[in-house]
Amino acid sequence: MPLLSILSSPEQRRLNTPKRFTAEERSLYFTPAHDLKQTLASIRKTHLRLGFLLQLGYFRAHGKFFPVNDFYAADIRFAARMLGIRNIDLTQYVGGAVTRHRRQILQVCNWSPCDDDALAVLTTRACQCVKNQQHPKDIILILIDECWKRQIEVPSAFTLTEIVTDAFNAHEHELINDLKAALTRAHRQNLRGLMRAGAGGGKQHWRLTGLKKISQSLRPRDISESERVMAYFRSLYDQFAPIYRTIGLNDKATAYYADWARKASHRQLVSFASEEKSFLYVLAFVKHQYFQRQDALIDILVKSVTATKNAADAEVAKSDAAVKAERDLAIQALSKAHKSSEQFKNAVLAIIGLTDATPSEKYYKIEELALEFERSDDLDEKAINRLEDDLSRAARNLAYFDALQSRSRKLQSRVAAIMKSVHFDPASRNKPLLSAIDHFQETNGVVGANPPLTFLTPQERRAVFDDVGQFRGSLYKCLLFFHTAQSIKSGALNLVFSYRYRALDDYLIDRLKWRSERASILKATGLAEFENGQRVLDGLKETIERTYKTVNERYLSGDNVWMSQDAANRCRVRTPRTDFNEHSAIAASLGAGGYVPVLQVMSEADRITNFTSCFRHFSNKNAKLKHGPVLFIAGVIAKGCNIGVGKMAKISVGLKEHVLRNAVAWHFDLDNLRAANRRIVEAINALSLANGYLSSPPHVHSSSDGRKISVAPDCLHANYSYKYFGKEKGVTLYSFIDERQSLFHSQVFSASDREAPYVIDGLMENRILEGQIHSTDTHGYTEQIFAVSHLMKVAFAPRLKNIAQQRIYAFSARSTYKKKGYPLLPSRTIRWKLILEHWDDILRFVASINTQHASASQLFKRLSSYARDHPLYQALKEFGRLIKTQFILSYFDDVELRQRIQKQLNRVELSNKFSKAVYFDNDQTFQDASLENQEITAACKLIIQNAVILWNYLYLSEQIALTKTREDKKALISDVIRGSVITWRHVNFRGEYDFSPAASKGRQFDLPAIKTLNINAISA
């Protein structure tokens, strides 16, 4: 079979030839270590000695060897000077000497040659990646990374391509053979029926096309239809269950094949040479839809239950307010009744004491008095009876249960069918609830008068029977739905066929694999230094105790003038203003040249970074028609500015709508968009001017913050919030930025979700991690985030609200520090035994994140949803308290740290304003309900923002480079560094877009001048 077309010719050249070193890199790679000097001295002939050193230097930089003809003259001269060789002649450095030196270098560096054993290791790794349907180019990068980790000589581009091609072919061959063995005649007939072309003219689609989109509506009629479709996919899944067990498609491969099928037309689906391959895509589509639709129905159930509970709570609150006046009157009546009885007694005694009245007159007067009091007491008694009734009902919380029962039918119309059809995991912890759900499903929702009650609380059990002992079935069903939703959220009830609601352990590295490969996994994920939990805690104990001493003594000695104590002896801290100024001279300088069309900004960014080359076709194997950069730039602007693909084609010159739609459909996925964004971010990070913003290089300070965006259509993960959306609903767009002001990640999630679980996701995308500092506001903080970020070697530094009220901890008792007169005291000692008891689980949790076995947000949400007594939750939180304590102590003592945090959070807030300016059309609301499409839109917006930031840097760098005197250069650099390059008023995002070849050509920067600019040397 022919090799896959994976790497372009320039990419192959980059892999097969050495890079051109800078002067610093030559010094780094060609300066021999002390132990190698003796080896070099033992080589007598100068050309052999020089050849050895050159091969060694290239190997240290690339992990591989290159032909002598590829050695650069500048490198040869440098190595010759290092060895004191004047007459350079490498023409005789050939044959056996070269091969012998390579073996020596591998031995000296403790690396293995790329022999059959090494190729077997790389092939196994490639097969693992292929099972997840990762892109071939990504697999090649993974294999190169694997070589460095295992210290294996990196093979050639041709060999790597062979390995990946063979892995894809072998995996496909295995799948097809397994399918052939598992498919029965009935299976084949049914699959052919599903693949049948649909009716209608134009582009033909296959039968399941109409079921590709999952409804987000909460209307009962739409929910009923969603449940009906899910039941249909469940019947298909059950029918093909033996096949799924045989072929063993994992989640990632299932999603890949299913997404391909979702994008494909009927012609594409049936065009494969093998019918079984077409069946594979259809089977993956069925499984993917079944899992996704179960998750969507659970979302509907949870959302409907929450809405019902909120409505019942609101009714009870309103009712309480309405009857409060009546209760007050009843209490007054009770008091009046007591007073009235005294008045009646005194009046009767007064009548009896009359001396001038006859007995008959006294009798009639007493009778008249009694009738008068009887009329008054009748009103009072009714009020008192109402009070007694209300108090009795309140004691049993009947008002709340009555409110639930009155809404039960409405809730049933939404979720009863869901409860009947969703397949819950029989291994779930909440067995009493599982029994009640089984009964509900077996009776088709007709629960009868004696259903399972053990899952209810004692109060609820009393409430489901009325005053005469009659069973309240409607209330029972409502409470069943409530407990189901709560148990799903808490992890006590899980699903089997789901992506988002399985048991926590399903998202972690397999326990058996962890036990057998623990050491290698820890090494591969950078966790080897944390393997011994006791040693980690001992180190933290020493650090924290030293920090307690330093911080408190600096305050007591008066060295920390920004710290103080209030009347309650709580420590407080002030932070002086930073020099951050978003309204600097930068905007005026950039705007001096007039408005720049966004198309020109994007085109120049692509010319410099070639980010459009990251838009790979969704198909992993087959080479497809390649679109030009203009189409991808048009698609990014259409999505990122919220214009829409159709409208973009209509208001533009040089675009055809169907071509643009095809390019977006097959090339715009999150992996491609994030790779394109990384390409621009890397270009920004390479600029000298951008690195001038770093506070303490090479360490990078980053931050993240959320922005609320409304969603126009029905959307299950969108939530109502009057504060942010008025009467509409929306989501959170969470963005990450570093000191160089490059936006390296964004994510979309429910507006009701806390931001903290998504912090680690962004840090994983950044791929810098070690030595990084990351800040958020209070919404991005939890103690678990402190724990995980520490194990990822990231310093988490949030800005905490009311930091004086935060609890801190220590290994020693509070009294130990109090005796020393310290103002900053621990709340209690840390439970270090709990941490050690579950240290292995903590490492497994973090390793699952580092290996991307599951996303951090997915793991955190599943973990935090569990009951708070979950041992891993408690242990992770306890360990995080130690890291939080170390941070808070440093925060109180280090004014520069506080200023850096404030400054970095100002940058992310400014980037949110920038986000609004870019995402200007359609009232700045998401026009698509799909989370995937919302994230694609957000990623396109991020690319535009970074393209503008890159353009700004290039413009300012060129201005500095072309400034004549050193003093003027220094003054200009100083002005730039005090401000922010996040400015956009000089960019025209609106208007007619001209994508014709001539129109897209704009200003081109003087790249040689920019690349040679060194602001550190100028500022020195």
N, C-alpha and C positions, 0 to 999 in steps of 0.2 A: 504494500500500500504506500502511496506517496506520503511524504512528511507534511505535517500541518504547516501552514504559513503563519508562523507565530511572531517572529521578530522581523522587523524591516531591515533592509541592508545597512542603514546607519546604526541601528541597534546591534546588529551582529558585529559590525566593525568595532563598536564601543566595547563589546564583550571580549572580542578576540585580540584587541591591541591594547597596549598600556596607555593610561591617561597621561596627558602632559602635566608634569608637576610644576608647582610654584617653587620658588627658592626655599621657602620654609619646608615644603614637602620633601624636596631633595635632601635637605639636611636631616629630616626625620628618618627617611627610609634608607638612605645610602651611608649614613654614619654607622659603622659597625659597633655592636655592643662589645663590652670589654672581653667577654668570653670568646668572641669570634676573632679577635685580633690575632690570637695565637694560631687559629686555623688558617687565617689569611697569610700569616707569616710563614707557615709551613709550605705554601705554594710558591715554588721558585720562579717559574716563568711569569713575566709581567702580564702577558695577555691572558693567561689562565687566572691569575689573581684578579685582574680587572673584570673578566667575564664572570667569575664567581660572585664578586661584590654586586655587579649589576643584576645578575639573576636573583640574588638574595633580596635586593631592594625592591625589585618589581614584585617578587613573591610576597614580601611583607605587606605590600600595598594592595595586591589583587588576589592573593591566595592561589595563584596559578603562574605558569611559566609561559614565556613568549619566545618566538624565534629571534635569533641575534639580529637579523635584518630589521626588526621592528624597534630596536633600541634607539632612543633619541640622542642626537649629537650632544645636546646640552647636558643630558644625564651622563653620557660617557665622559665628557670633559670634567664634570663635577666629581665623579667617582675616581677618575685618574688623579685629580688634585688631592683627594682624600688619601690615596695610596702613594702619592709622591711620584707618579709615573709621568714622564714627559713625552716619550714617543708612544703614541697611541696606535695600536694595530690589532684589530679584532678579526682580521681575515682568517687567521689560523685557529680561531676559537670555534671549532666545529666537532661534529661526530661524537666519539666516545667521551671526550672531556666534558662536553655539555651535559650528556646524560648522567655521567658520574657525579658532577656537581649538583645536579637536581636531586639525586638520591641523598647526597650529603645534606643539602639544605632542608629537605623534608625531615631528615633525622634530627638535625640541629634544632629545628623549629617544633619538633614533636608532632608532625603532621603525617597523614597517611597518603600514599599515592592513589590516584583514581584508577584502581584496579578492579577486578571482577567483584570482589567483596564490597568495595565502595559503591560500585554501580548498582549492586543488589540493594544496598541501603537506600540509595536515591530513588530507585525504582519503587520500592515499598512506600516511600514517602509520597511519590508522585501518584501512586494508586490510591492512597488515602485522600489526596486532594481531589482526584478525579471522581471519587465516590461522592464528594460534596459538590461536584460540578463547578469547581472553581475555574476561572478563565486560564487558558494555557499560558499566557504571559505572566500571570500572577504565580502560576505553579513554577515557572522557571526561576522567578525571584525567590520563591520559597526554597527551591532546591539549592540555589546559591547560598542562601542564608543557612541552610542545613549543613552545607559544606563547612562554613565558617564555625558553626557551633560544634560540629564533630571533628573539626580540623582535618578535613579531607580536601585534597587538591581539587580546585574548581575545574570541571571539564570544559570543553569548548562549546560554543553556541550550537554547533551541529550535534554534538553528543547530547546536550540538554534537550534539544528539539526532538531527537530520536527517543529519548526516555519518555518525554511527555506524549508524543504521538503513540508510542507503543502502549502506554498506560491507558490512553483513551480508547484505542482499538481493542485492547484486552478486556477493559471493563464493558465496553459495548457488546463485544462478542459474548462475554459471560452473561450479561443481562438477556441478550436475545436468546441464547441457548436455554437459560432458566425459564424464560417466557414460553418458549416452544414446548418445553417439558410440562409446564403447568397449565397451559391453555387446553381446555376441552372444546369439543365442537360447539357446544352451547355458548361458551365464552366467546369464541370467535364470531359467532352469529350476532350476539348481543353487541360486541364491540364494533362490528361493521355497521350495525344499525345506528350506534351513537355517532359514527363517523359520516353518516349519510349527509349529503349537502342539503342545506335548507332552501326553502322556496324564496323567490324574489330575483330580480334582475341585478345587473351590475356585478360587483365583487361577491362571489359565493362564499357563504360561511357554513360551517358544519353544524350539526343538529343542536349541540349544547351551547352554541354561541349566545343564544338569548338568556342563558343562565349564568353568564360570566360575572355579571355585576351583582354584588350583594347589597340588598336594600338596607338603608340606614334609618328607615322610618319607624316611628313608634305608634303609628295609627293601627288599631286592631286589625283592619282589613289587610294592611300591608304585612303586619306581623304574621297573620295567618298564612299569607302567601309565602313568606320567608320560611315558615315552619314546614309548609307543604314541600317546598323545593329541597329543604334540608332532608326531609324524610325520603324524598326521591333519591338524593345522593347517598343517604344511608342504605337504602335498598340496593343501590349499585355497589356500594362498598362491601356490604355483606355478601353480595353475589360473587365479588372478585376477591374476597378475603384470602382464600387459599393461594392466589397468585401473589398477593402482597407479602404473605409469609414466606413465599419461596424466593422472590427477587430481593426482598429486604431493602427497599429504597429508604434512605434516611431523610430527615426533614429538609435538608438543604437541596439534595438532589430532586426530591419531590417538588419543591418550590420552583426549581429551575425548569424542569420539564413542563410543569403546569403553566408557568408564566409564558413559556414558548407557545404552548397550545392556545393560551388566551390571546396572544398577539396574532396567531397565524390565521390564514384563510383556509378554506377547504382544500384548495389546490395545493397549498404548501403541506398540509397535513397528510395528504395521500400521495405525495410525490416521492416518498422514500422507496428505495429499491426493495427493502424488506417490509412486508406488511406488519411483522411483529414490532418493528421500530415505531410505526404509527400507533400500534396498540399501546406501546410504552408511554407515549405522550398522553394518550387518552386516559389510561389508568392513573397516571400521576395527577392529571387534571381532576379526576373524580375524587381521589384521596384528598388532594389539596382543598377542593371545594367543601368536602365533608367536614374537614377539620376547621376550616375558616368559618363555615356557617354555624357550626356548633359554638365556636367562640362568640360569634355575633349574636346568637340567640341568648347566650349567657349574659352578654352585655345588655341586651334588651331586658332580660329578667331582673338583673341588678338595678338597672336604671328605672324600670317601672316600679319595683319595690321601693326604691328610694323616694320616688315621686309620691307614691301612696303614703309612705310614712311621714314625709314632710307635710302633705296635705292634712293628714290626721292630726299631727302635732299642731298645725296652724288652727284647725277647727277647735281643738280642745282649748288652745290658748285664747281664741276668740270667745268661746263659750264661757271660759272662766272669767273673762273680762265683763261679759254681758250679765252673768249671774252674780257678780260680786256685789252689785248694788242691792240685789234681792237678799243676798246673804246678810248684808249689813242691816237691811230692814228687819230681817228675821231676828237678828241678835238684839236690835232695838226693841222689837216686839216682846222678846223674852224678858228683857229688862223692864219694859212697861208693864208686862203681866205681873211681875213681882210687885211693882209699885201699885198696880191697880188692886191687887188683893188687900194690901194694907189700907188703901183708900176705901174699899168696900166695907171692910171690917169697922173702920172708924166711923163711916157714914151710918151703918146699922146701929152702932152703939149710941151715936148722937140722936137718932130717931127714937130709940128706946128711952133715952134720957129726957125726952120732951115731957114736961109736966102739965102742959095745957092741952094735950091731944088725947083723944079717946083711944082705946085699944084698936078699934076698927080703923081709925085714921092712921094709927101707927102701922097696921098690917098693910093697908093700901100703899102707904109711902115706901115701905120696905119692898113690896112686890114691884112697884114702879122702878125703884133703884136697881133691883136684880135684873129686870128686863133691859134696862139701859146698859148695864155692864155685860150682859150676855151678847148684845149686838157688837160691842167693841171686841170682846174676847173671841168671837167667831172669826174675825179678820186676823187677829193675832195668832190664833191656833193654826190657820192655814199657812201663815208665814213660818211658824215654828215647825210645822210638819214638812214644809219644803226644805227647811234647813236640815232637819234630821235625815231626809231622803238624800240631799246633796252630800252630806257628810258620809253617809253610808256608801253612796256610789263612789265617792272619792277614795274611801278606804279600800275599795276593791278595784279602783282605777277603771270603773265601768265606762266612764265618759270616753276614755281613749279607745277601749275595746269596741264600744258602740260606733265610734267614728271609723274604726277599721272595718267593722262589719258592713257599714253603709257603703263602703268603697270596695268591698270584696268582689262584687260582680264585675265592676269595671276592671279591677286588677285581673280577675280570672279571664276576662275576654282577651287580655294581653298575654298572660303567661301560662295559663292552664295547659295549652297545647304544647308549650315548650317543656313543661314539667313531664309531660307524657312521653316526649320523644327524645330528650337528651339522655345520653348514656353516661351514667356516673360510675366512677371507679369503685368496685366493690371492696377494694383495700383501703378506702378512706377511713379516717379515724372516727368520724361521727356515726357510729353504728345505729343508735336509736333513730337518727334522722334518715339514714339509708333505709331502715325498715319502713318508716312512714312513706318515703318516696316510692318504694317498691309497691306498697299497698295502693297508693294513689295511681300508679301506672297500671297495676293489675286490674283495678276496678274502673279504669278509664275515667278517673276523676269523681266517680260516685262513691264517696268514702264510707257511706253508711253511718250508723249511729254508734259504732264501737271501733273506731280506727285506732292505730297506735298513738299513745299520748306521752310516752316516756321522754320524747325530745323536748316537750314543753316545760316551762318553769312552773312551779307550784301555783303561782298566781294565774298563769295562763290556763292551767288545767281547770281551775275554778271558773274562770271567765267563759270557757267554751260551753258551760251549762248555765241556762238561765235560772231565774228564781224558783221555777217549778221543776227543775231538773231536766229540761228539754235540751238536747244537744244542738248547739249552734254551728251547723256545718259550714256556713259561709265564713264565719270568723275563724274556724279551724283551718280552712284552706288558706286564708290570708296569712295566718301565723305560720303555716307550713312554708309558704312562699318566702316569708320573712326569714325564717331560720335557714332555708336553703341558700338565699342570697348571702346571708351573714357567714355561713360556713364555707361557701365558695371563696369569699374574700379573705377569710381567716385561714384557709388552707386545710380546714377540717374535712372538706368535701372537694374531691378532685374529679377531673374528667379523664377518660382513657384516650379518646380520639380528639385531641385538642393541641393547639400550639401554645396557648397562654394560660391554661388552667390545669396543668398536670401537677403532680406532686413535686416538691422542691428537689428531691433527690434525682428526678429525671433530668434536671437541667445541669447537674454537676457532673464532673468526670466520673465515669463508672467506678464504683467502689472497688471492684476486683482489680481493675486496671490500675487504680491509684495505689493499691497495696503492692502490686507486683512491680510497678514502674515508678514508684514514688521518687526515688533519688534522681532519675533521669528527667522526670517532669519538673521537679524543683529546679534543676540546673537549667533546663530549657526555658523556664519562665522567670528566671532571675530571682528565685526565692531560696536558693541554696544557703545563703547566709542566715536565713531565718529558720533553718531546719530545727535547731535546738531551741525550744521555747524557753527553757530555763535560762539559757545564756542570753536570749533577747531580753527577758525581764530583768536579769541582773544588770545588764547594760543600761536599761531604762531607769532602774532604781538609782544607780549612781548618778546618771544625768539629771534626773528630776530633783534629787536631794541637793545636788550642787546648785541647780537653778533656784530652788527655794531660798537657799542661803544667799546667793548673789543678789537676787532681786530684792529681797527684804532688807538686806544690809545696805544696798545702794539707796533705798528709800529712807531708811533710818538715818543714814549719814548725810542726807540732803542732796545726794548726787542726782536723784531723779526728781526734778522740779515739776514734772507734769503729773505726778501721782499725788493723790490726797485721800483723806478719809472723811466720810460724812458723819452726821450725828450718831448713826447706828453702827459706826466703825466699819462700814463697808468701803472697800477701796475703789476709788474712781480714778480715771485718767483722762487728760485732755490731749488733743492732737493739734498742733499748729497747722495753719493752712499750707497746702502744697503750692508749687509753682505751676501747676497744670492750668493751661489757658486755652480753651477751645476756640476763642475768638482772637487768634493771633494774626500776625501779618501774613501767614501762609495763604489764607483764603484770598487776600488782596493780590498777592503775587501770582497765584494760579489764575485768577480771574482777569489779569491784565491783558492776556492774549485773546480775550473774547470767549464766547461759548464754544465748547468742544462737543460734537455729536457723540452720543454713547457708542455708536457703531465704530467710530474712529478709535475710541478708547479700547474697545474690545478687540479690534483688528490689530492694534499696536501691541496689546497684551499677548495676542496669539502669535504675532510675529516673533516676539521675544521668548515666549515660553512654549509655544506649540501645544497649548492646552487642548486644542480641538482633536489632537491625535489620540487623546484618552477616550474619545467617544467610539468605543468598539461595538461592533454588532453584537446583539444579545446571544446569537448562536455561538457556541464555543468552538465548534469544529470547522464548519463549512465556511469558506471564504465567500463574502457577499459583495454586492455592489457598494463601493465606497462613495460616500457623499463628500463634497468639498467643505472646507471650513466655514464658508458663508452660511450654509444651511444650519450648522450647529450653533453659530453665533446668533442667527435669527431665532432659533428655538430657545436659546438661553434668555434672550431679551423678551421673547413672547411670554415665557413662563415666569422669569424673574421679575419683570415689571408688571405682571398680572394682566397683560393685554389679552392673552389667549392666542392659540395657534391660528384659529380661523380668522380672527380679526387682524392678526399680524400679517397674514398673507394678503388680506384685502387692502390694507393701508400702506403696503410696501411695493417698491419697484424691484423687479428681478426675482420674484418668488412665485412658485406654483404651490397652491395649498396642498394638493395630494402628495407632492414630493416632500414638503415640510412635515406633514403629518406622518409620513412613513419614516422619515429620519428621526423624529421625536419618539415614535412608537418603538422602534427597534434599537435605538442608541441611548435613550435617556433613562438610565436606571441609576440608583443611588451610588453604586460602585463606580460607574463611569464619571458621574458628576463630582464625586468626592475626590477621585483621582485627578480630575481637571483642576479642581480647586487647590489641591496639594501642589500641583505644578506651579500655579501662580504664587502660592504662599512661599514655596521654595525660592522662587525668583526674588520675592520681597526680602526674604531672610538673608539672601546672598549679598544684598546691597550694603555698602559701608554706612550710608546715611541711616538706614533702618536699624542697624546694630548700634548706632549712636544713642538710641533710646534705652538700651539695656542698662539697668541700674548696677548690676554686678555680674558682668559677663564672666564665663559663658552661661551662667544660670539665667533662666528665662522666667519672668513672672507673667502669669496669665490670669484671666478672670472669666466668669460666665454670669449671664443674667437672662431672665425671661421677659418676653414681650407678649402681650395678649392680642390675638387677632380674631376677629369675628369670622364665622363660617356661614355662608349663605344657605346652602341646602341642608336637608336633614342629615345629621352626623352623630353617630353613636358615641364617639369619644369627645364630642363637644359638650360643654356645660354652660348653663345659665349663670350669669354673674352681673347683677345690676350695676355694680361698681365699675366693671370694665366694659360690658357690652350693652348696658341698658336692658331692653327687653329681648335682646338677641342672645345668642349663645356663641361660644368660641373656644379657642384652644390656646396653648402656650407655645410660642416659638422661642426656643432656648439657644443662645448663641455664645460662642467662645472666642476670645481675642487675647493676643499676647502683647507684650510691651512694644513690639515693633509694629503693632496695630494691624497685623494680619489676622483675619477672621478664619480660624482653622476648622471650625465645626459648627453645625446647627442641627437641631432636632425638634420635632413637633410631638406634643403629647397633650393629654387632657388638661384643661385649665384647672380641674380639681386635684390633679396629681401634685404632690410636692416635688420641687425641683431637684432635691438632693439625690435621688436615685440615678439621675441622668448625668451627674457631674463626672463620674468615672468613665462613662461612654465617651465623652468629649476628650478626656485625657488620653484614652486609648487611641483615639483618632489622631492625636497630635504626634505620637510616636517619638517624643523627646523624653518625656517622663523623668528619667533620673536627673536629679538636681533641679527639677522644676518647682516653682512655687505657684500655687493656684488659690485664688480668692473668689469668694461668692458673698452674697448677703446672707442674712439669717435663713432665708428660705432654702438655700443650697447646702445647709449644714445639718448633719446628724453625727452622732458619735461613731456610728458604723463607717461613715465616710472618712473620718479621721483615721480609723483603723486600717481600712483598705488602702487609702492613699499612702500611708506610711509604708506598708508592705510593698507598694509599687514604687517606693523611693521618691515620692512627691511630697513636698511640704505643703500641707493644706492650711491656708491662712484666711479664714472667713472674717467678715466684719459682723460681729455678733451684737444683736440688740440687747441692751441692758446687761452688758458684760459683767458689771459688778455683782449681778445676781446669779451668774453662772457658778455651778458647783465645780470645785476642783478636788483632786484626790492625791494620795501619797501612799508610800509603802509603810511609813511610820504613823503613829497615832497623832491626832490633832494636838493633844497635850504636849507632845515632844516639841512642836514648833511654838506653841503658846508660851511655854516656859522661857523661850528665848526672846519673847517680846515681839514676835513677828506680826505684822498686820495682815499679810496674805496667808491664810490658813486653809488646810484641806478640810473638806466637809466630812470625809471619813477615809478609812484605809481601803485600798483596792482589794478586790477579791481575786488575788493572784492564783489561787488554787483552781478557781473556776476557769480561768484563762488556760492554765496548763492542761487541765482535764480535757479541753476541747481544742487544743492547739492544732492537732492534726486536721480537724474539720475546718478550722479557719484557713489553714494553708490550702486545703482542697478547694475551698470556696474561692480564694483569690486566684489559684492556679486555673480554675475553670474560666475566670474572667480573662486572664492573661493569654490563654490558649484560644480564646474566642469560642469556647465550647457553648457559651451562652453569653448574652450581653449583660453588662453590670446592672442596667436598669431592670432587666427581666428578673435577675436573681434577687436584687434588693426588694423588688415589689412582692415577689413570692415569699421571701423571708420575712419582710415586715408585716405581711398580711397574716402570718401565723400568730397564734396566741403568744403573748409576750413572755410566756415561760419557756419558749422554745430554747433549748440549751445553746445552740449555735448563735441564735439572736442575742442571748444574754452574754455569752462569752465574747462575741465580736464587739458588743457595746462596751463591755467592761474594759477590753483592751483599748478601744477608742478613747475611753475616758483618760487613760494615761497620756495618750498623744495630745488630746485636747488640753490637758493640764499643762504639759510642756509648752504648748502654743500660747495659752493664756498668760502664763508667767512671763514668757518672752514679750508678749503684746504689751503688758503693763510696763515693761522695762525699756523697750526699744522704740523710741519715737520715730526713727527712720523706717522701721517696719510698718508702723501704723500709717505713716505718710504714703509709703509705697502701696499699701492695700487701698487707701483712699484714692490715690491717683489712678490705679489700675481699674477700680470700679467706676471711676468717672469715665474712663475710656469705653468701657462696655456700655455704659448708659448713652454715651455719644453715638456709639455704633447702632444703638436702637433707633435713635433719631434718623440716622443715615438709612436704616432699613425702611423706615416709613417713606423717605423721599424716593427710594428706588422702587418700592412696591406701591406705585401710585394709582394704578387704574382699578376700575370696578370697586370703588369705595374701600380699597385696601382690605377686602375680605376674601377669604378662600372661596373659590368657585367650585371646588370639587370636594366631595365628602370623604373620599378615600384617604386614609392616613398615608399610604404610599405616595399618592399623587401630591399631597400637601408637602411631604418631605422633599419630593423632587422639585417642586416649586421653590421651596425654601433654599435648596441647594443651588438652584439657578440664580436666585437673588444674591446668594453669598458670592458666587463667581463674579457677578457684576460689581459688587462692592469691592472685592479684592482687585479686580481689574482697574477700578478707579483709583484705589490706594496705590497700586503699582505705578499707574500713570503719573500720579502726584509725586511719588518718590523719584521717578525718572526725570520729571520736569525740574524738580528742585535740585537733584543731583547734577543735572546738566548746568543749571544756573550757577551752582557752586564751582563746578569744574571750569566753567568759562570765565568766572570772576578773576580778575587779573592779580590783585595783590593778596598776599597771605592774610593781612589784617582784615581786609574786606571779606575774605573767605571765612575767617574765624567768626566775624560778626554775623554773617549770614547763617552759618551753622548753629550758632548760639540762639538766634531767633527761631530757627526751625525746631530745635530740640525742646525749647520751652513751650512750643505749641503742639498742635496735632495735625497729622496729615489726613485725618478723617474729615475731609471737607469736600463738598460736591456741588456748590452753587455755580461753578464754572462748567458743569456737565449738563448738556441738554438731553434729558431722557425722553422727551415727548416729540411729537411731530411726525412727518412722513419719513419712512425709513427707505433708503435707497441702497439695495444690496447688489447693484450692478458692479462689475469688476472695477470700473474706473472710479466709482463714487466711494468705494470702501477704502481707497488709498488716502491716508492722511499724513500727518506729521510723523517723521521718523527721527528717533532720538540718536544722539551721538554715543552709541554704546561703548566704543573704545575709551572715550573720555570718562564715561560713567564707571566702567569697570576698573579703571586705574585710580579712581578717586579713593583716597584713604583719609577719612576725617580725623582719625586718631593722630595720624602724623601731622595734619594741619593744626589740630588743636593743642598738640604737645608744646 
